[in-house]
Amino acid sequence: MQIISHPIEAPDASLPEVALMVERLTAAQRSWRGKAADGMEFEFALAKPLQHGVAFWQTSAARYVIEQHPEPVVAVSLDLAPSAAAGIGWAIGNLHLELSAEPARLLAADTPAVRELLGRLKVPHTRTTAVFRPGRFARGLQTSHELGSSHTH
């Protein structure tokens, strides 16, 4: 078993990628164990948690990367006025619920509290699955693995 204490500083992107699939709450921890897709086992003893997409181990044949499992989320399109987006973000945060922003949408965990809040505010939303990274406020284009299947409400 390999012990991992930090991510790779300069991973070789030309190497094939081997995923270690992990739940969001596990990835948020500093100490845990996991098994990569090829069966290799790792023990994590980290100074700070690893993020989705980060390479943490590399051999001459492969690069090992954290892949967070997609989970149920509620998406709100950012095809609205900036003041409306700010108000939605404030309302979610005011209830101490988690939020992340992608270039085209806001994401929150798909919970009854979030759905009830958005319904009460009459905010159109979509139930979908995505890699949810609370507190992340991205700029630029979305990557294809951040998108998921959708159900509009």
C-alpha positions as semicolon CSV with decimal commas, in nm:
position;residue;x (nm);y (nm);z (nm)
1;M;0,000;0,000;0,000
2;Q;0,132;0,343;-0,097
3;I;0,111;0,622;0,160
4;I;0,021;0,959;0,008
5;S;0,097;1,284;0,192
6;H;0,053;1,541;-0,089
7;P;-0,042;1,572;-0,456
8;I;0,210;1,544;-0,739
9;E;0,358;1,886;-0,818
10;A;0,417;1,830;-1,190
11;P;0,222;1,525;-1,313
12;D;0,300;1,388;-1,659
13;A;-0,025;1,450;-1,852
14;S;0,093;1,219;-2,131
15;L;0,064;0,914;-1,902
16;P;-0,261;0,718;-1,896
17;E;-0,489;0,821;-1,610
18;V;-0,604;0,570;-1,345
19;A;-0,898;0,692;-1,139
20;L;-0,947;0,653;-0,768
21;M;-1,321;0,711;-0,729
22;V;-1,420;0,875;-0,401
23;E;-1,725;1,030;-0,236
24;R;-1,711;1,407;-0,174
25;L;-1,718;1,373;0,204
26;T;-1,431;1,122;0,197
27;A;-1,221;1,344;-0,031
28;A;-1,275;1,631;0,214
29;Q;-1,089;1,438;0,483
30;R;-0,715;1,433;0,541
31;S;-0,688;1,069;0,650
32;W;-0,852;0,785;0,457
33;R;-0,787;0,478;0,241
34;G;-0,889;0,403;-0,114
35;K;-0,842;0,164;-0,403
36;A;-0,777;0,281;-0,761
37;A;-0,951;0,134;-1,065
38;D;-0,653;-0,098;-1,127
39;G;-0,670;-0,239;-0,771
40;M;-0,374;-0,046;-0,630
41;E;-0,439;0,055;-0,268
42;F;-0,349;0,389;-0,111
43;E;-0,348;0,534;0,237
44;F;-0,389;0,911;0,255
45;A;-0,225;1,108;0,537
46;L;-0,259;1,461;0,399
47;A;-0,180;1,811;0,523
48;K;-0,489;1,928;0,330
49;P;-0,759;1,738;0,139
50;L;-0,716;1,652;-0,228
51;Q;-0,951;1,799;-0,488
52;H;-1,131;1,630;-0,778
53;G;-0,899;1,586;-1,076
54;V;-0,572;1,609;-0,877
55;A;-0,292;1,362;-0,952
56;F;-0,159;1,208;-0,630
57;W;0,067;0,922;-0,747
58;Q;0,260;0,849;-1,062
59;T;0,462;0,559;-1,202
60;S;0,644;0,525;-1,531
61;A;0,324;0,368;-1,671
62;A;0,034;0,567;-1,519
63;R;-0,084;0,878;-1,338
64;Y;-0,329;0,825;-1,048
65;V;-0,602;1,088;-1,012
66;I;-0,878;1,161;-0,760
67;E;-1,219;1,133;-0,929
68;Q;-1,510;1,246;-0,715
69;H;-1,837;1,057;-0,764
70;P;-2,113;1,269;-0,920
71;E;-2,402;1,323;-0,680
72;P;-2,757;1,458;-0,693
73;V;-2,758;1,838;-0,721
74;V;-2,999;2,116;-0,805
75;A;-2,882;2,345;-1,086
76;V;-2,996;2,702;-1,141
77;S;-2,911;2,849;-1,480
78;L;-2,711;3,171;-1,468
79;D;-2,915;3,293;-1,763
80;L;-3,059;3,566;-1,537
81;A;-2,975;3,910;-1,404
82;P;-2,662;3,927;-1,184
83;S;-2,870;4,069;-0,899
84;A;-3,103;3,767;-0,917
85;A;-2,807;3,526;-0,907
86;A;-2,665;3,715;-0,609
87;G;-3,003;3,696;-0,433
88;I;-3,030;3,321;-0,492
89;G;-2,675;3,272;-0,364
90;W;-2,753;3,481;-0,056
91;A;-3,075;3,290;0,014
92;I;-2,899;2,953;-0,006
93;G;-2,609;3,075;0,209
94;N;-2,844;3,236;0,459
95;L;-2,981;2,888;0,533
96;H;-2,620;2,765;0,577
97;L;-2,656;2,542;0,272
98;E;-2,362;2,478;0,041
99;L;-2,329;2,628;-0,307
100;S;-2,088;2,622;-0,597
101;A;-2,087;2,817;-0,921
102;E;-1,991;2,708;-1,268
103;P;-1,976;2,945;-1,565
104;A;-2,337;2,873;-1,665
105;R;-2,507;2,751;-1,347
106;L;-2,521;2,753;-0,968
107;L;-2,520;2,412;-0,796
108;A;-2,650;2,310;-0,454
109;A;-2,695;1,967;-0,299
110;D;-3,030;1,816;-0,400
111;T;-3,202;1,830;-0,061
112;P;-3,563;1,899;0,039
113;A;-3,453;2,230;0,197
114;V;-3,293;2,354;-0,126
115;R;-3,587;2,244;-0,342
116;E;-3,835;2,406;-0,102
117;L;-3,637;2,732;-0,096
118;L;-3,611;2,751;-0,475
119;G;-3,980;2,667;-0,509
120;R;-4,079;2,936;-0,259
121;L;-3,862;3,190;-0,447
122;K;-4,008;3,068;-0,780
123;V;-3,658;2,999;-0,914
124;P;-3,654;2,759;-1,211
125;H;-3,413;2,475;-1,139
126;T;-3,305;2,139;-1,271
127;R;-3,239;1,823;-1,074
128;T;-2,930;1,654;-1,211
129;T;-2,608;1,481;-1,110
130;A;-2,266;1,645;-1,113
131;V;-1,937;1,658;-0,931
132;F;-2,034;1,894;-0,649
133;R;-1,756;2,109;-0,504
134;P;-1,906;2,350;-0,249
135;G;-1,738;2,686;-0,225
136;R;-1,594;2,659;-0,577
137;F;-1,669;2,958;-0,794
138;A;-1,530;2,880;-1,139
139;R;-1,473;3,109;-1,432
140;G;-1,436;2,989;-1,788
141;L;-1,573;2,683;-1,963
142;Q;-1,720;2,377;-1,794
143;T;-1,552;2,043;-1,846
144;S;-1,764;1,760;-1,982
145;H;-1,731;1,548;-1,664
146;E;-1,891;1,829;-1,460
147;L;-2,213;1,803;-1,658
148;G;-2,477;1,541;-1,580
149;S;-2,821;1,411;-1,670
150;S;-3,109;1,648;-1,598
151;H;-3,470;1,670;-1,485
152;T;-3,623;2,022;-1,502
153;H;-3,849;2,161;-1,227
